[in-house]
């Protein structure tokens, strides 16, 4: 999960006060490591606790990482979100981090982020506990479950387009995508179909997300305090939903596999132990946060990059029109049709390469780690980042050009661990196939409904400050209906 930080003035003074006290401790610990004779990676830790967090939050991630690689090399030290951190770059760094989970490293997000996201969720589970939660989620996020979702997801996307897009001369893409993605997640996973309840939960989620990207000072009026309160309100709403669904399961009016909520309520591990309500709430939170940004960003950004590459968009349109021709009159799109969207998916992958929705992944060193001639002390954070490979010429020819053909033949020509938009290894995003299906279905229904579109502002910038990458002004487009 991404952990960019934004400053709100109400908490800066208090934060600096804490920093003055606690910083001395961190400084002493850091000097102690130096005295021990360890060869630490080169870098700049800046002020204790604050470190380079403010710089990290105020810059585009590409700039932050590239400047330090140029100055210090592919392995460098920094201090982010209160922790001394070593950044390892390139495919070898990505492989090292993502293939050594629970061996040399362990997933470790900041405690403030975990408090908001879910301390009893998949993110905090290790070993067998992690495997058990993933096996439960697989019942709703595996291939068979995906096929079962297609009719309802397709119907909801078409309804959304008919209501929010069709008949409009001009729309703003970003807010519409936010509403659609959240609506699909709450409807398909939790059976929440009431629009007013969805809107309320949506606002709470965005408040929580802002808190995970703020300085973690629990002070009245701060983003972090607002996020804590929003998480509490969200739990109240979802607790009521859990209570109702549990009653329906007992009466037989709901099935054990109808959605994520039912699965989590009825799942038991090998010893017959069910999930606690807190575990269910925290996993709800993680799934909502995880799917939200990683789907909204590529769904919005692809409209921007396609508008600058009309020949690619025309090729995507022709593929979708061919699929429409193959669907029998009155028939609905199915799993086979999604599998046939090869160029469409290549275009999405290229969008993810150029604008990865998650900047990187944090881990914690479980022991002193010797890497590339340096020692990473036990307890330090380690970060690998998509920005060290996705836009680097040594891994992708002409990296600033939008070229979906890079991913032909299912990406067999892409060097392993250079393309990691959803992570890799045992911690790969469990919902990435769901996000893929949602993006493909939306593009299919868009082409089915509109012959073309043009941007209102073709020069609108895409910014990853704060994360994830999104058009600065929401990207307004003019629509031309298909006859």
Secondary structure, DSSP 4 states (H G I P E B T S, - for coil): -----B--HHHHHHHHHHHHHHHHHHHHHHHHHHHTT--PPPB---BTTTBTHHHHHHS-HHHHHHHHHHHH-SEEEEEETTEEEEEE-HHHHHHHHHT-BTTTEEE---HHHHHHH-TTSGGG--HHHHHHHHHHHHHHHSHHHHHHHHHHHHHHHHHHHHHHTTT-SEEEHHHHHHHHHHHHHHHHHH----HHHHHHHHHHHHHHHHHHTB-----TTSHHHHHHHHHHHHHHHHHHHHHHHHHHHHHTSS-TTSSHHHHHHH-B-TTSPBPPHHHHHHHHHHHHHHHHHHHHHHHHHHHHHHHT-HHHHHHHHHHHHHHHHHSPTT----HHHHHT-HHHHHHHHHHHHHT-SS-EEEEEESS-EEETTEEE-TT-EEEEEGGGTTT-TTTSTTTTS--GGGGHHHHTTSPTTS--TT--GGGS-TTHHHHHHHHHHHHHHHHHHEEEEEES-TT--EE-SSSS-EETT--EEEEEE--
